Amino acid sequence: MSESPFADVAEQARAAPKAPVPQAARGPEIPEAGYVVEEIADGVFWVSEGMYQMMFVVTDEGVIAIDAPPTLGHHILRAIRGVTSRSITHVVYSHQHSDHVGAISVYPAEVPRYAHRITAERLALLRDPNRPLPTHVFDDTLTIDAGDHSLQLDYKGPNHAEGNIFIFAPTQRVLMLVDVIFPGWVPFSNLAVSANVPGFVNAHDQALEYPFEKLVGGHVTRPGTPGDVRMQIEYMNDLRSTTEAALSSVDLKKILAPVDAANVWAVFKAYLDAVAAQAADEVVPRWVERLGGADVFTLPNAWAMAEALRLDYGRMGPFGIAP
C-alpha cells in the first residue's frame, strides 16, 4: 500500500510543535503562588493560572463570581480574599462544562447561582456534586443588579455549547464569553470542539455587538480586546475559504488509490483528512507568527470546518447531489 498523501502533515501534527509562541499570545508571568489576579476594569478582576480563566466583580454589596475552573480551585477564594473582605453574593455559570465550572462547589452553598435553562437541565442530568444546580435560570436575558454594579446575562443560541452565555458588565465594558474567543491564539481543536460550527462562527459577530473594551475568554494567557475578536474572525475566514477550495481541488484519484473502495468510512476519512491537510498546509504559514498554536490546531480546525462546509453550509465537494 502506498503512503498516504498527507502522511507528512499527520507526522508533523504528532510531533512536538517547533514554532515559537508569538508575542501576541504571551500573557503575564504566573507568580509562585500559582495564579495571577488583575483588575481589568473598575471592580472587575481576572484570575488565571496561565491556561484557564475566570472573573469576579466586587460590588458595594459583595462579590459576583463567574465560573470556577478546577485548575484554579481554592485559588479563586484566595484571589477574592486578596482584594476584598466582602462575601460572595452571586455565582454565575457560563455553561455546564466541568473544566470551567467543576469547582463551583467551593462557593458558599447558600449563595444564589445563575445559569441558562439548558445549562441547568444538563447539570440536573449529570448530578455532579461539584456542580450544584443553579437556583435562578433564564431563557433569553437576565440582569443581576448588585448595588453599584450589574451584570447582563444573554443567550443568543448555541455556539461552543448549548446554553453558553454572554456575560457583560456594561459600566466597566467587560465581556466574558467562554470557549469561543482565544486572545492571541487560534481556536482550540475542532473549532473549540463545537457541536455547532455556524453558531460558533456567528458568536464572534455577536460579541462585537457589545461595546466592550476587555474580554475574558476562559482560556489561555491573557484577557482580550475587540481587536482579538477581529483577528480570530480573520483567521476563521481564511480557514473557511481555503478549506472550501480544498473540498473540490484535492486529487481524489491519488487520495483514494490506496483505499479499499468497499470500506466507505475509509473513503470518507481519506477524503476529509486530505482536505484538512491541504488547507492546513496553506493556512499555517500565514498564521504561525501571528497567533499561538497555528501549527498545533489548524489541522483539526480545518477538518471541523470541512464538515461544517459540507453539512451545514451545503458545500458538498465531490460527494454532492448525484445527477
N, C-alpha and C positions, 0 to 999 in steps of 0.2 A: 504494500500500500504506500502510495506517495505521501510525502509530508504535507500537512495542511498548509494552505497559502497564508494563514495568519498565525503560524506556529511561533514566529519570531515575536510578534506582538504579545501573544499569550505568555511567552517566556519572560518578556520584559515586565509584564504585569505581575508575575510571580516573584520576580527579583526585587531586592530592596531598592526603593526609589533613589536615584542618584541626583536628581535636580535639587539645587539649594532652595530653601524656603525664601520666597521673595520678601522684600521689606514690608510690603503692604499686608502680609499675613502675620507679621510679628506683633505680639502684644506685650504688656508689661511683664517684668520678671516676677515669678511667683516666689514670695519670701519663704523663709524657713518654716513658718507656721503652716504652710501647705495651701494657702488660699490668699487671694488679693481682694481688697474691698476698695471701690472707687465711688465717690459721689459724682454721678454723671449729670445731674441736674439738681435743683434745689429740693433736698429731701429724698431724692431717688438714688439708691445705691445699687451698684453692680457687683456681684460676687462671682469669682471663678477660681478654679484650680488649674486652669490652663487648657481644659478640654470641654468642660460643661460650664453653664452659666445659669444664674437666677437673678432676681432682683427683689428688693423690698423698698417700701415707701414709708418714711417716717412722717406721721401727721401729728397735729396737736392733740389727737385723741389716742394715738398708739401707732402700731406698725401693721401695714398690709404686706404680707409675704406672698410672693408668686413663685410657685414650684418649689421643689426640694430634691435635686438630683442626689442619688445615693453616694456619688463620688465626693459630694460636699458634706452630706450628713449633718453632724453636730457642729461642723464649722459654720453653718448658717447661723445657729444660735449665738456662737462666739462673735461672728461678724456683727450681728444685730446688737449684742451687748456692748460691743466696742464703740458704737456710735450713739446709743440711746439707752436709757433705763426704762423706757416706756414698754408696755406689754404688747404682745401680738394680739390684734383685734380682728383681723380678717385674713383668710387664706384663700388663694386662687389657684385652681388647676388650669394650666394652659391646655392640656389634653390628658389622655389616660396612660400614656406610655411610661413604664416604670423607670426608664433611665432618666426621666426628668421629674417624676413625682413620686418615686419609690421610697422617699424618706419623709413624706408629708406627715407621717406619724410622730415626727419629732416635735411638731407643733402642739400646743395645748388642745386636748380633746374637746373642750367646751367652746372653742372658737368657731364662728361661722365659716363654712367652706363653700366656695362658689365654683360652678362649672357649667359648661353647656350640657343640655339634657342628654345628648348622645354619650358624652363622657361619663355622666352619672350612670347611664344604662350599662355601659361597658364595665364600669367598676363594680356594679351590682352583680354582674355575671362572673367577674374574676374573683371576688371575695378575698381580696388580698388585705390582711390586717395592716400592712404597711401603707395602704392607700385607702383610708377610711372614706366612706361615702360622703359626697357633698350634701350640705344641708340646704343650699339655695341653688336652684337650677333655672336656666333661661333658654329661650329658643332663638331669638334674634339679637337683642341687645339688653344690657343691664348696666346701670351706673352704681358704683359704690361711692357714696358720699361719706367722707370721714374727716369731719372738721374742716381744716383749711386745704385739704387735698381731695381729689376724686380720681377714680379710675373708670374708664369706659370699656366694657367688655362687649365685643361684637363677634357674631358668627356670620361668615359670608359664604358658607358652603365648604365641602371637603377640599383639603389641599394635601398636606403631608398625611393627615389622618382626618377621618370624620370627627367632628367635634373640636378640632383645633381652632383656637380663637385668637383674635387680635385684641391686645390689651394696651390701652392708650391712656397716658397721663396728659390731659390737654394743657394744663397750666405749665407743666415742665417740658412739654413737647417731646415726650419719650414714648416710643412704641416698642412693645415686646411681641414678637412673632417667632415661635419656636419651630426649629427644624425646616425652615423654608429659606431664610437668608443666612449665609455663612460669610461674614465680613472678611474679606481678604483671601478667601478660599473658594474653590469650586464646590458645588453642591455635593453632599455626601452621596455615597454609592447608589446607583439605580435611581438617580434623581430623588435623593433623600428617602429611598425605599418607599416611594409613593405608590399608593393604590389608585391614585387619581392624578395622572400627569397633567392633563389640562387644568385641573384645579390648582395644582402646584404652580404651574406656569402663570395662571391668572392671578394668583396671590401676590405676585410681585407688583403688578399694576395696582392692585387693591391696596397694598402697603403704601404706595406713593400717593394715594388719595388723602392720607393723613398728613397734617403739617408738622411732621416730627423732625427733630434735629439729631437725636440719638436713638439707636436701635439696639435692643437686646435680642439676640438670635438663638440663645440657648446652647450654642456650641462655639468651639474654637477659641481664639486667643484674645479677642478684644471686642468692645462694643462697635456698632456700625453707624453709618450715616446714610442719607439718601443716595450719595454717590456710590456706596457699596451695592445698593439695590440696583442701580442703573448698570453697574459693572457686571453684576450677575445676569441681568437681562441680556446684556451684550454677549456674554459667554453662551447663554442658552440659545439665543438667536443664531449664533454661529454654529453651535452644535446641531440645532434643528435643520438649518439649511444644508449643512454638509452631510448629515445623516440622510436627509431626504434625497439628495443627489446620489448617495451611495446605494440606496434601495434599488435603483434601476441601472446603476453603472458598474456594479461588481460583475466579475467574469463568472457567470453561472456555470458554464461548461467546465472551467478549471476547478471551481469550488466543489462541484458535485462529482467530479471524476472519481475520487477515491471513496465515495459514499455508496453504500448499498441502497439502491433506489427503492427497495421494498421496505426499508426502515424509514417511515415517514418522519418520525421525530428526529432522526439523524439528518434527514434532508433539511428540515426546518432549522435545526441547530447550526448546521454548516452554513446555511444562508445568513442567518441572523448574526452569527459570530463574525462572518466575513464583512457584513455591512458595518458592524460596530468597529471592527478592526480598521477598515478603510477610513471611516470617519475619524477615529481616534488618531490615526497616523497623520491626518491633515490638521486636526484641531490642536493637538498637544503642542506642537512647536509654536503656534500663535499665542498660547496662553501660559506656558510653563514659567515664564518670567514675570507674568502679571498676577496670577492667582496661585496660591498654595494648593498643592495636591492635584494639579492638572495632569501630571504624569501618573497619578495613582487612580483617580476615579473617572477620568474621561471615558475610558473603555466601557465600564459598566453603565455609565450615564448614557453613552451612545446606544448601547443595547436597549436600555429602557426607552429612550427616545424613538428608536426604530419601531418598537412595539406600539408605542403611542401613536406614531405616524400611521402605522398600518391599521390599528384597531379603533383608535379614537378620531383621528383626523382624516382617515379614508385614503391614505397614500399607500396603496397596496403593493406596488412594485410588481415583480413577475408573478406573484401569487394573487392576482386580481380576478376580475369577473371573466369567466370563460365566455367565448363567443357563442 
